[in-house]
């Protein structure tokens, strides 16, 4: 939550409320018919914001992010403070976001998966009085990793609903360079940190994941690489 205080101090001490209205496009939005959305939790700024009736969750989040970053860059002259603020701007999770409707309905959003797959189930249209709550971005303790025959090795924010197929999807799927991919090893450290358990499963399995899992999609190293030959001398 410390970054929220840092960012808000920049916004509200360096520029007037009227300027913020202009930066967030209130003058245009108010003319188009708007709804009110509240953002809470571990995001760069919290509070109530106007949104177009045609906006989806990711559009609102992206718009607020871009405008907040622009305001900070424009109003901060200290290079060290600016670097720290920009670093903290990205310290929020795009996964495990809770969308609360005024009707009482709750939806868990995965904007990171939406940006990878384009699945609009993870990026619904917003409704008036929606509340978007971001989870704490504790990726040092709340994570899983995936490597091997996938397109994007990496460390990802873990949510309670994650299974093996979610991990493979977030890693960009199986890399087509590799052939006959069947085996996945899931390495799971015991709670006391004393024992490493190995779970072997099929690549099409939907094994539930746990925090800290290390996933390896097993494949032999491909020899289909670029090779070149240099020919010199008196040749045509």
Secondary structure, 3 states (H helix, E strand, C coil): CHHHHHHHHHHHHHCCHHHHHHHCCHHHHHHHCEEEEEEEECCCCCEEEEEECCCEHHHHHHHHHHHHHHHHHHHCCCHHHHHHHHHHHCCCCCCCEEEECCCCCEEEECHHHHHHHCCHHHCCECCCCCEEEECCCCCCCCEEEEEECECCCEEEECCCCCEHHHHHHHCCCECCCCCCCCEEEEEEECCCCCCEEEEEEECCCCCECCCCCEEEECCCCCCCCCCCCCCCCCCC
